[in-house]
Amino acid sequence: MRIIRGVSNLRRDDRNCVVTIGNFDGVHLGHQAILAEVKKASLRLDCPSLLICFEPQPKEFFDEYQAPARLTRFREKVNLLKQCGIDRLLCLKFNEITRGMKVDEFVSLLADNLAVKALYVGDDFRFGSDRSGDFSMLQRAGQEFGFQVSNFYTFTFERERVSSTRIRACLETGQFSEAETMLGHPYSIAGRVAQGRQVGRTIGVPTANIQLHRYKAPLSGVYAVEIKGLADHHLGVANVGVRPTIDGETIKPILEVHIFDFDADIYGQYVEILFRKKLREEKKYDGIEALKQAINKDINEARQFFLLDA
C-alpha cells in the first residue's frame, strides 16, 4: 500500500480509482465490510483502491484534549488497512484550509484530481465547509462527472451498530471479548520500547515502556497481556495510565509492561501488546512499598489467568 501525503503528491497512476473516505479508527468489522466492497469494485473496474483520511482527525483539530481516544495510531491503522488489501492511502492534513474547503472544491478533488470511478461512503457522510455537503450532493456530482456513488448500511453486532465509540466503551469496562468480536481481532497497542526512569527495576519489577504520544488512551488500568514482536511469545502484566504514585500524574498516559520470566535489552524494538483481562483501575498508593505490593498482587493474578505457576 502506498501512502500519499497531500494532493500534491498524487501520481498519474493514482487516478481512475475506487475511493472511500473516513477515519476508519480501529478498522473494525464495519470498516472491513466497506473495504471489502471497495476492493471488489477496484478489481471489477481494474483500477486502484484508495482511502482518503485526515490527520489530525477533525475532532482532534477542534479540541485535542476532548477528542475521543484513538483505537489505533496512524501506523497501526496503516498496517490494518494493508491487510484489507487497500492499494493507496491519501492522507490529507486537516487544518483551517481543509476545514474551509467548499463543496465544489471537494467534488473537484474527487472528479479532477482523482478521476474517481466509484465512491463508497456512509449515507450519513458529510463534507465541505461546516459539513454542508451530504450524500445526495455526492450522488448529483456522480451523475454530472460520471462516477458511481454507493452507500453502506449499518453493520451490527447483537442488534447494535458496530462503531469505534461502542468498541471504546467495551475497552473502558474491560469487555475484551466483545471488543475483539467487533474488531475482528484482539485489541492491541503497538510501539517502540523507550528508555524510562527504570523505577520498576529498582523494586524488582522491570518494565518495557511504550510512549503513547497522545493525551488520551482508549483504556486505563492494569491488565493481563500478551506480547508479540519479540523472538518468542511472552505474557505479562501492563499498566496504562499516568503513574500517579511515581509522577504525581503525568500529562500524557504511558504503557508499561512487565514481561514474565524475561530479562533482555529490548530498547528500540517494536512490540505489540494484546490486552486479555482487566485486573484493576490505576490507583495512587501511599509510597513505593505499597505500590510494590500491589504490583506483585497484579502479577500473581495475571499468572493465574494465564494458568502459569504464581
N, C-alpha and C positions, 0 to 999 in steps of 0.2 A: 504494500500500500504506500502510495506517495503522499507525503504531507505537503500541502501548498499553503504557505503563509502569505495571504493577501492576494487580491485580484491581480496585482502587477506581476505576480509570479506564475500566472496561468500560462500553459503552453498550448500549441495548436492541437496536440493530441489529447488535451483535457476537454476539448469542445465536443459537441454532439453526444451528450451523456445523459444518463438517467440520474435524477437528483432527489435527495431527501434532505430535510432541514430540521435541526433541533439540537438540544443539549445532549441527549442520549446518555444522561448520567446513570451509571451503573450498567448500561447495556443489558437491561432485563428482558424477560421473555416477550413483553410487548414490543420493545425495541427490536428484538431479534426477529419477530414476525414481520415487522416493517422491512427490515434489511433483507430478509429472505425474498420478499416480493420485489424489492429494488434490484437485487442480484438476478432474479429470474427474468425481469424485464430487460436488464442490460444484456443478458445472454441472448434473449429473443431478438433484440434490436441490434445485436452485435456492436455494442459500444461500451465505454467505461461506466461504472457506477461511481457516484460522487456524493459525499455527505458534506453539507455546509454546517459548521458550528461557529460559535463565537467565544473569544477569550478576551477579558474575563466574561463569565456568563452574565447576561443582562442584570439579574438581581444583585450580583456581586458588584457590578458597576455602580448601581444606585445606592447600595448600602452594604459594604463589605462585611461589616460586623453583624448585621442582622440577617444576611442571606442564608438560606438553608445550607447545611453542611453537605459537601460533595460526597457522593458514594465512591467516586473514582476520581483520582487526579488525572491530568491530561495524558500522561504516559500510560497509565493503567487503561484508560479508555481507548487509546490508540491500539494497545495490544488486543483488547477485546474486539474492536472493530476489524482488525486484521483477521481474527478467527472467523468472523462473519463473511469474509470474502469481499469486503469493500475495496475498490481499486484506488480511489482518491479521497483525501480528506482536505477540504478547503476551509482553513481556519481564518476567520475574519476578526480583526481587532475591534472590540466593542468600545467605542468612545463617543464623544459628542457628535462627531461627524456621522458615525454609523447610526447613532440614536436619531439623528435628524433626517436620515435618508427617506425621501419621499416614495410614495407607492410606485410612481412611474420609474424612479431610479432603481428600485428593487427589481421591478419587472425587466428593466433593461439589463441588469446583471444576469438574469436568467436567459433572456432571449438573445442578447447581443454578445455578452462576454462568454457565456457557456453554451449557447445554441442548444438549449435543453430539448431532448426528445420526449422525455416523460418526467413528471414531477409527482412525488408521493409525499403527502403531508396529512396531518390530522384535520378533521373537519372543523376543529376549533382553532386552527392555526391563524395567528395574527402577524402582521408585518407592517413595515413602514413607520414613519414618524407617528408617535402617540398610538401605535398599534391600530392605525386607521384602515389598513388593508385586511381583507378577510378571504375566506375560501372562495366565495362567489366571484370576487375580483380576480383571483387566480384563474378560475375557470374561464372567465371572459378573455383574460390575457392569453390563455392557452388556445382559445378559438382564433384569436387575432394573429398569433405568431406561430401557430401550428405545432403545439406540443400538448401531449396528453396530461391531464391533471386528475389524480386519483386520491381518494381519502381512505383512511383506515378507521375501522370501528374499534371500540374499546376491547382490550384483551383482559379477561377476567380470571381470577383465582378465588374459588369458594364464593362465587357470585358477586365479588367485589372487584373493582378496577385495579389492575396491576399498575403501580406507579412508583416513581422514586420516593415520593412522600410516604407512601404506605410502607415501603421497604425500610426507610429511615425509622419509622415508628417501631417496626419489629426489632431493629437493631438496638434501639434505645432500651427496650424491655427484655433483651436477650432471647428473642424468639428466632434463633438462627435457622431452625428447620424451615419455618415459614419463609424467611428471607431467602434461603437457598432455593426453595421451590420457585419463588417468583423471579429470582435472578437467573436460575438455570445453572448455577454454580455456587460453591461456598463463598460466603463473603470474606474478603481478604483486603489487607493493606500491604502495599509493596513499597520498598525504598532502599536506599543505601545506608549501611551501618555507619554511623558517625561517631567521632570521638566525644565522649561525655565527661562528666566530672568524676566518674569512677567511684561514686559513693557506694554503689551496690557491692563493689569488690571489697571495700573496707569492712562490710558487715557479712561477708561470706556469700553474697548473692550477686555475682557479676551479671550485668545486663548488656544486651546489644541495644543501642539507642538509634531510633529512626526518627528524624525530624519530619513532621507532617507539613510544614510550610503553609499553614492555614490557621485562621482564627477559630475555626470550629471543626470538630471531628464528628462523624455520624454516630459515634458511640463513646462512652466514657465509663471507666471502671476497671476491674481486674477480671481476667479471662484465662481459661484453659485454651491453649492454641497449638497449632501445628506450624512447623517452619519448613518452607521449601526454598530451594535455591542454593543450599549447601551440598557438599558431596553426598551426604546421606540424609534420609528423612529424620527429622527431630521433632520432639514435643517439648512444651514448656508452659510457662505462665507469663502473661503480659499485663502491663498497666498502660491504659490510655488516659492521659489527663495532664494536670498542671502541677503535680508533685507538691501539694500544699505543706507536707511535713518538711521537705527538703528546701524548697524555694520560697515558701510562703505564697505560692501560686504564681506561676509564670504567665506571660501574656498568651502565648500560643501553646496548645497541647503537644505532647510528645508521646511517642510509642516506645516503651521499654520492654524488652523481652529477656527473661531468664530461661536459658535453654538447658534442659535436664542433661546431666551426665556429659557435659561438653565444656572444653576449655581450649579454645584456639583463637588466634588473632584473625578476626573476620572484618576488620575495619575496611570500608570501601566496597564491600561486597553487596550485591543487590539481592535482597531476600524478599520472600512473600510470606506474610503471616496470615494464617487461616484461623478464624475465630470459631470455637466449637461450643464453649459454655461460659456463661457469665457467672462469676463466683461472688462478686460483691461490688458495691459502689466504691469509688475512690473516697478516701477519708483522711482527715488531718489527725495525726496521732501526737500524743504528748511526749515527743522525743524520739531519738533514733532507736532506743531499745524496744519501745512499744511497736515501732514500725517494723523492726526486725522480726518480732514475734508474729505480727500479722502476716508478713510475707511468708514466713515458714509455714504458717497455717494454710495460706493460699497454695503453696507448693504441694503440701500433703493432699489437699482436696483435689488439685488438678491431677496429681499422680493417681489418685483413687479413681477419678473419672476416666482416665486412660487405662485403667487396670494395670498400673505399674506398682511395684512394691513401694510403699510410702517410706 
